Amino acid sequence: MKKTLIITLEYPPQVGGIATYIHDLANTLDPKKTVVLAPKMTGMREWDEKQAYKIIRKNPLFPRFMWPRWIRLVWQTWRIVKKEQIELIMVHHVLPVGYAASIASKVTKVPFLLFSHGTDLLAASKSPWKKKRIAGVSAKASKIIFNSESLRNRYIQLFPQFESSTLVMYPCPEKTFLTPPETAVIEELKNTYALHGKQVMLTVSRFDEGKGFPHLLRMMPKILEQVPHLVWMLIGDGPKKEYMLGQIQKNNLQNIVRYVGEVPHEDLKKFYYLADLFVLLTHPDEGREEGLGLVFLEAAAAGLPVVAGKSGGVEEAVIHTETGLVVDLYHGDPSVIENIVAMLKNHEYAEELGQHAQDRIKTEFVWEHQVKLLAPWLD
């Protein structure tokens, strides 16, 4: 394998799908030939010491009063490429990382792979200037890699000239999600959150637009009429957190909701095994759509039945009526409520979908298989 530098602005111990994707990718490669360049952040020392591959922490951007801020990253990349004898660069976040890395790549003659996670496409669709910049970076990349066919197709609509330069490499849940925790761990959670005699509906997500939280809050009274012993467990954080907590109080759902907050990724598995159903009602929002949804794959790996909202690549993560149910919020509340209630009441059907989902993870969403797609550049 070629000595590889992975550059990212999102990385653990930061919690999130992109950060997890990048760590899992790095963890699948040869640790002696993998270097990650990531931002400085709280808790980084403890995290970095546990990893087998090398991690370099830098502040990649100049302060806001200096422009262009990404020039600092050009210099950092050039120095690391020379010092570590890097032979391949993997770039996450087309702007500004891709722009800086493409310049460093030109100077050092080291090729780079460009990974898009979706936010850059939203920027390109709204700004002709950014669209031009993304096209310039894409033209210099050896390959442009997406985490779903949906995301790839949206990119091609904006940049049809690069269709032949694209491929899809799916994220995969960690193998540990396939193995249940000890019974004592689940019992402790049930005692902590007063869950004995309750059914648990779990949501793990960033609290942000397009995740369907206001809609599910609105539907909860109707769901509770049919499933009165239901508890909704919420895990996550984000800009809509205060709104969410306020709405929970306003709608008198304090006794129904268990707000856990943000959970480190290594502690997340037990909550999937605690729950009876995973629900996240993702939906398109002002041009934003879900790339794929790693949480749906993690739930599947744990054999947890899923009700997912139709958005972007979600239908690649959850196959409707085969590995879960995909609902469209724009078809109205009654249909969504009916599907959630059906999964909570029909245990046999829900377990069957959960088992099919877990089987699919074992065969299709395996990091060692996905990374083979990069062999032409890695070998």
HELIX and SHEET records of a PDB file:
HELIX    1   1 GLY A   17  THR A   28  1                                  12    
HELIX    2   2 PRO A   31  LYS A   33  5                                   3    
HELIX    3   3 MET A   44  GLU A   49  1                                   6    
HELIX    4   4 ILE A   71  GLU A   84  1                                  14    
HELIX    5   5 VAL A   94  GLY A   98  3                                   5    
HELIX    6   6 TYR A   99  THR A  108  1                                  10    
HELIX    7   7 THR A  119  LYS A  126  1                                   8    
HELIX    8   8 PRO A  128  LYS A  140  1                                  13    
HELIX    9   9 GLU A  149  LEU A  158  1                                  10    
HELIX   10  10 PRO A  160  SER A  165  5                                   6    
HELIX   11  11 LYS A  175  LEU A  178  5                                   4    
HELIX   12  12 THR A  183  THR A  192  1                                  10    
HELIX   13  13 PHE A  213  GLN A  226  1                                  14    
HELIX   14  14 LYS A  241  LYS A  250  1                                  10    
HELIX   15  15 HIS A  265  ASP A  267  5                                   3    
HELIX   16  16 LYS A  269  LEU A  274  1                                   6    
HELIX   17  17 LEU A  294  ALA A  301  1                                   8    
HELIX   18  18 VAL A  314  ALA A  317  1                                   4    
HELIX   19  19 LEU A  329  HIS A  331  5                                   3    
HELIX   20  20 ASP A  333  LYS A  345  1                                  13    
HELIX   21  21 HIS A  347  GLU A  364  1                                  18    
HELIX   22  22 TRP A  367  VAL A  371  1                                   5    
HELIX   23  23 LYS A  372  LEU A  374  5                                   3    
HELIX   24  24 ALA A  375  LEU A  378  1                                   4    
SHEET    1   A 7 LYS A  54  LYS A  58  0                                        
SHEET    2   A 7 THR A  34  PRO A  39  1                                        
SHEET    3   A 7 THR A   4  ILE A   7  1                                        
SHEET    4   A 7 LEU A  88  HIS A  92  1                                        
SHEET    5   A 7 PHE A 112  SER A 116  1                                        
SHEET    6   A 7 LYS A 143  PHE A 146  1                                        
SHEET    7   A 7 THR A 166  VAL A 168  1                                        
SHEET    1   B 6 VAL A 257  GLY A 261  0                                        
SHEET    2   B 6 LEU A 230  ILE A 235  1                                        
SHEET    3   B 6 GLN A 199  VAL A 204  1                                        
SHEET    4   B 6 LEU A 277  LEU A 280  1                                        
SHEET    5   B 6 VAL A 306  GLY A 309  1                                        
SHEET    6   B 6 LEU A 325  VAL A 327  1                                        
END                                                                             
